[in-house]
Amino acid sequence: MNRTDLASTIAQKTGVSVKDANAVIGGLNDVILEAVGRGDKIQLPGLLTIEVVDRAARTGRNPQTGEEIQIAATKAAKVTAGSKLKAAAKG
Protein backbone atom coordinates (compact mmCIF):
# COMPACT_ATOMS: atom_id res chain seq x y z
CA MET A 1 0.00 0.00 0.00
CA ASN A 2 1.48 3.35 -1.01
CA ARG A 3 0.66 6.80 0.38
CA THR A 4 -2.11 7.42 -2.16
CA ASP A 5 -3.80 4.12 -1.31
CA LEU A 6 -3.41 4.83 2.40
CA ALA A 7 -4.98 8.30 2.10
CA SER A 8 -7.86 6.88 0.06
CA THR A 9 -8.51 4.09 2.57
CA ILE A 10 -8.38 6.48 5.53
CA ALA A 11 -10.80 8.82 3.74
CA GLN A 12 -13.26 5.96 3.18
CA LYS A 13 -13.05 4.71 6.78
CA THR A 14 -13.34 8.12 8.42
CA GLY A 15 -15.61 10.02 6.03
CA VAL A 16 -13.11 12.83 5.42
CA SER A 17 -11.86 13.91 2.01
CA VAL A 18 -8.81 12.29 0.43
CA LYS A 19 -7.14 15.72 0.51
CA ASP A 20 -7.69 16.00 4.28
CA ALA A 21 -6.47 12.43 4.87
CA ASN A 22 -3.37 13.16 2.81
CA ALA A 23 -2.75 16.33 4.85
CA VAL A 24 -2.98 14.32 8.08
CA ILE A 25 -0.50 11.74 6.75
CA GLY A 26 1.88 14.55 5.81
CA GLY A 27 1.49 16.12 9.24
CA LEU A 28 2.12 12.79 10.95
CA ASN A 29 5.23 12.34 8.85
CA ASP A 30 6.54 15.78 9.87
CA VAL A 31 5.78 15.24 13.58
CA ILE A 32 7.51 11.84 13.63
CA LEU A 33 10.61 13.17 11.87
CA GLU A 34 10.85 16.15 14.24
CA ALA A 35 10.39 13.97 17.33
CA VAL A 36 13.00 11.44 16.23
CA GLY A 37 15.35 14.31 15.39
CA ARG A 38 15.02 15.52 19.00
CA GLY A 39 15.59 12.00 20.34
CA ASP A 40 12.01 11.56 21.58
CA LYS A 41 10.34 8.16 21.83
CA ILE A 42 7.05 7.74 19.94
CA GLN A 43 4.58 5.10 21.09
CA LEU A 44 1.40 4.03 19.35
CA PRO A 45 0.22 1.29 21.75
CA GLY A 46 -0.41 -2.01 20.02
CA LEU A 47 0.93 -0.68 16.73
CA LEU A 48 4.56 0.41 17.00
CA THR A 49 7.25 2.21 18.95
CA ILE A 50 9.94 4.39 17.40
CA GLU A 51 12.96 5.40 19.45
CA VAL A 52 16.49 6.65 18.92
CA VAL A 53 19.23 4.23 19.99
CA ASP A 54 22.99 4.64 20.26
CA ARG A 55 25.13 2.23 18.30
CA ALA A 56 28.61 1.71 19.70
CA ALA A 57 31.74 1.93 17.58
CA ARG A 58 32.87 -1.44 16.34
CA THR A 59 35.27 -3.22 14.04
CA GLY A 60 33.90 -4.58 10.78
CA ARG A 61 35.30 -6.20 7.67
CA ASN A 62 35.36 -5.09 4.07
CA PRO A 63 33.58 -8.00 2.33
CA GLN A 64 35.65 -7.62 -0.85
CA THR A 65 39.11 -7.51 0.70
CA GLY A 66 38.58 -8.95 4.17
CA GLU A 67 40.39 -5.90 5.57
CA GLU A 68 39.31 -4.74 9.05
CA ILE A 69 37.65 -1.33 9.15
CA GLN A 70 36.52 0.85 12.04
CA ILE A 71 32.81 1.68 12.08
CA ALA A 72 32.09 4.87 14.00
CA ALA A 73 29.52 5.17 16.79
CA THR A 74 26.20 6.55 15.60
CA LYS A 75 22.55 7.02 16.44
CA ALA A 76 19.78 5.13 14.66
CA ALA A 77 16.00 4.95 14.65
CA LYS A 78 14.66 1.67 16.04
CA VAL A 79 11.12 0.62 15.13
CA THR A 80 9.48 -2.10 17.21
CA ALA A 81 6.22 -3.74 16.19
CA GLY A 82 3.42 -3.74 18.76
CA SER A 83 1.24 -6.70 19.72
CA LYS A 84 -1.67 -5.83 17.39
CA LEU A 85 0.69 -5.35 14.44
CA LYS A 86 2.37 -8.68 15.15
CA ALA A 87 -1.02 -10.41 15.38
CA ALA A 88 -2.15 -8.86 12.09
CA ALA A 89 1.02 -10.10 10.38
CA LYS A 90 0.33 -13.64 11.57
CA GLY A 91 -3.11 -13.51 9.98
C-alpha positions in Angstrom: 0.0 0.0 0.0 1.5 3.3 -1.0 0.7 6.8 0.4 -2.1 7.4 -2.2 -3.8 4.1 -1.3 -3.4 4.8 2.4 -5.0 8.3 2.1 -7.9 6.9 0.1 -8.5 4.1 2.6 -8.4 6.5 5.5 -10.8 8.8 3.7 -13.3 6.0 3.2 -13.1 4.7 6.8 -13.3 8.1 8.4 -15.6 10.0 6.0 -13.1 12.8 5.4 -11.9 13.9 2.0 -8.8 12.3 0.4 -7.1 15.7 0.5 -7.7 16.0 4.3 -6.5 12.4 4.9 -3.4 13.2 2.8 -2.8 16.3 4.8 -3.0 14.3 8.1 -0.5 11.7 6.8 1.9 14.6 5.8 1.5 16.1 9.2 2.1 12.8 11.0 5.2 12.3 8.9 6.5 15.8 9.9 5.8 15.2 13.6 7.5 11.8 13.6 10.6 13.2 11.9 10.8 16.2 14.2 10.4 14.0 17.3 13.0 11.4 16.2 15.4 14.3 15.4 15.0 15.5 19.0 15.6 12.0 20.3 12.0 11.6 21.6 10.3 8.2 21.8 7.1 7.7 19.9 4.6 5.1 21.1 1.4 4.0 19.3 0.2 1.3 21.7 -0.4 -2.0 20.0 0.9 -0.7 16.7 4.6 0.4 17.0 7.2 2.2 19.0 9.9 4.4 17.4 13.0 5.4 19.4 16.5 6.6 18.9 19.2 4.2 20.0 23.0 4.6 20.3 25.1 2.2 18.3 28.6 1.7 19.7 31.7 1.9 17.6 32.9 -1.4 16.3 35.3 -3.2 14.0 33.9 -4.6 10.8 35.3 -6.2 7.7 35.4 -5.1 4.1 33.6 -8.0 2.3 35.6 -7.6 -0.8 39.1 -7.5 0.7 38.6 -8.9 4.2 40.4 -5.9 5.6 39.3 -4.7 9.0 37.6 -1.3 9.2 36.5 0.8 12.0 32.8 1.7 12.1 32.1 4.9 14.0 29.5 5.2 16.8 26.2 6.6 15.6 22.5 7.0 16.4 19.8 5.1 14.7 16.0 4.9 14.7 14.7 1.7 16.0 11.1 0.6 15.1 9.5 -2.1 17.2 6.2 -3.7 16.2 3.4 -3.7 18.8 1.2 -6.7 19.7 -1.7 -5.8 17.4 0.7 -5.4 14.4 2.4 -8.7 15.2 -1.0 -10.4 15.4 -2.1 -8.9 12.1 1.0 -10.1 10.4 0.3 -13.6 11.6 -3.1 -13.5 10.0 
